[in-house]
Amino acid sequence: MNEKSQNNQIIIEKTKFSRVNNVITAYNESSDALKEKMMGAWPLTTKLGMFHLYVSTTFFSFILPFQIKSYVAFSNNQAVGFGYIIHKKYKQEKLLGIFVREDFQKKGIGHRLLSILLDGEDDVILNVAVTNTNAIRLYETMGFHTEGTLQTMRFRRKK
């Protein structure tokens, strides 16, 4: 599949260094509910993750202990969606993450991002909140299936 495709004025392109800020802004401006559904998109939620995302779009990506394959969906030059696969070189594991702004959901953007990301891949995993039924339905239509369960646990020091 082409790295760049256009449909209904939505452009999907491989993430470029100059566009990473657009992606981070779109994520930061998303609702807490969307961020919770995403279970924290590591490249967008930590300074180290953002650094790795920036580096992954440059010639210096070879220094990373993993590869990041990522694409951005734009509408009117504004990031409205983002998808990535982190390939951990030493674990032979590929983790997928995706988000589409709430006001652009149910327009096929997630499906298009997934199609581009999964092109050429043969084994990819992801974590999804069980309450995120729309995402689960999308993942199932793309060929994902459930493997096990994930339980969230938290430690908080008492003050």
C-alpha positions in Angstrom: 0.0 0.0 0.0 1.2 3.5 -0.7 2.7 5.4 2.2 0.5 8.3 1.2 -3.2 8.0 0.3 -6.1 10.5 0.1 -9.8 10.0 0.7 -12.5 12.5 1.7 -9.8 15.1 2.3 -8.0 12.9 4.8 -4.4 12.4 3.9 -2.4 9.6 5.5 1.4 9.8 5.3 4.4 8.3 6.9 5.4 10.3 10.0 8.0 13.0 9.3 10.2 14.8 11.8 8.5 18.1 11.0 5.0 16.6 11.8 5.7 15.0 15.1 4.7 18.1 17.0 1.3 18.0 15.2 0.8 14.4 16.5 1.8 15.3 20.1 -0.6 18.3 20.1 -3.5 16.3 18.7 -2.9 13.7 21.4 -2.6 16.2 24.2 -5.7 18.0 23.1 -7.7 14.8 23.2 -10.1 14.0 26.0 -9.0 12.1 29.1 -11.6 9.5 28.1 -9.8 8.9 24.7 -6.4 8.8 26.4 -7.7 6.2 28.9 -9.1 4.1 26.1 -5.7 4.2 24.4 -4.1 3.0 27.6 -1.4 5.5 27.1 0.3 5.8 23.8 3.9 5.4 24.9 5.6 7.5 22.1 3.3 10.4 23.0 3.1 10.2 26.8 6.7 10.3 28.0 9.6 12.5 27.1 11.7 9.5 26.3 8.9 8.1 24.0 8.7 11.5 22.2 12.4 11.6 21.8 12.3 8.1 20.3 9.5 9.1 18.0 11.5 12.1 16.7 14.6 10.0 16.2 12.7 7.3 14.4 11.9 9.8 11.6 15.5 10.6 11.0 18.6 8.9 9.5 19.7 8.2 13.1 16.9 5.7 13.7 19.4 2.9 13.6 20.6 3.9 17.1 17.3 2.9 18.7 16.9 -0.5 20.3 13.6 -0.8 18.3 12.1 0.5 15.1 9.0 2.7 15.0 6.8 2.5 11.9 4.3 5.3 12.1 1.7 7.1 10.1 -0.3 10.3 10.6 -3.8 11.1 9.3 -4.3 14.8 8.5 -7.4 16.9 7.7 -6.7 20.5 6.6 -3.1 20.1 7.7 -4.1 19.2 11.2 -3.3 15.8 12.7 -6.5 13.8 13.4 -5.1 10.3 13.9 -1.9 8.5 14.5 -0.8 4.9 14.3 2.4 3.1 15.0 4.1 -0.3 15.3 7.1 -0.6 17.7 9.3 -3.4 16.6 11.5 -4.5 19.5 14.5 -5.9 17.7 15.7 -8.1 20.5 12.4 -9.6 21.6 11.0 -10.2 18.1 7.8 -8.5 19.3 5.7 -5.9 17.4 3.3 -3.7 19.4 0.6 -1.6 17.7 -1.0 1.6 18.9 -3.5 3.9 17.2 -5.7 6.8 18.0 -8.2 8.9 16.1 -9.5 12.2 17.5 -13.1 11.8 18.8 -14.5 14.2 16.2 -13.0 12.2 13.4 -14.0 8.7 14.6 -16.3 6.4 12.6 -15.1 7.9 9.3 -12.8 5.0 8.3 -9.6 6.7 9.4 -8.7 4.0 11.9 -9.3 1.3 9.3 -7.1 3.1 6.8 -4.3 3.7 9.3 -4.4 0.0 10.3 -4.4 -1.2 6.7 -1.2 0.9 6.0 0.5 -0.2 9.2 -0.3 -3.9 8.8 0.9 -4.0 5.2 3.9 -6.3 5.1 3.5 -7.4 8.7 2.8 -11.0 9.8 2.6 -10.9 13.6 1.5 -7.8 15.6 0.0 -7.5 19.0 -1.9 -4.8 20.8 -3.6 -4.1 24.1 -7.1 -2.6 24.1 -9.3 -1.7 27.0 -12.3 -4.1 27.2 -14.6 -1.0 27.3 -13.3 0.2 24.0 -15.8 -1.7 22.0 -15.5 0.3 18.8 -11.8 -0.3 18.6 -12.3 -4.0 19.4 -14.8 -4.3 16.6 -12.3 -2.6 14.2 -9.4 -4.8 15.3 -11.5 -7.9 14.8 -12.6 -6.9 11.3 -8.9 -6.4 10.5 -8.1 -10.0 11.6 -7.0 -9.6 15.2 -8.2 -12.1 17.8 -8.3 -12.1 21.6 -5.4 -13.8 23.4 -5.7 -13.9 27.2 -6.8 -11.1 29.4 -5.0 -8.1 30.8 -5.6 -6.9 34.4 -4.7 -3.4 35.4 -3.2 -3.0 38.8 -1.9 0.2 40.5 0.3 0.9 43.4 -0.2 4.3 45.2 1.9 5.2 48.2 -0.3 6.3 51.1 0.3 9.8 52.2 
